Amino acid sequence: MGETAEARLKRMAMRSWRRGTKEMDLVLGPFADAHLAALSEAELQTYDALLEENDQDLMAWILGQSAAPAALVPLLARITAFAETRLKPRN
């Protein structure tokens, strides 16, 4: 039996918050909370693939220190923009 849509979103949200490094928890967790439910099926598949990547690679891609796989670039750009806006110091 397949995973329900609700169970899939919960699994992906949990994996976003429990990455292995606190830095990635703080980047992916809030993004998942804010945007996961609104992603298209194609974007959800891409996000699920992104969750399979290791944290060191993800962080390097988000920080622009290395090139990300082309399939992940659009979603990583959204995640990066969200994190930058969210983590920007407020005056």
Secondary structure, 3 states (H helix, E strand, C coil): CCCCHHHHHHHHHHHHHCCCCHHHHHHHHHHHHHHHHHCCHHHHHHHHHHHCCCHHHHHHHHCCCCCCCHHHHHHHHHHHHHHHHHHCCCC
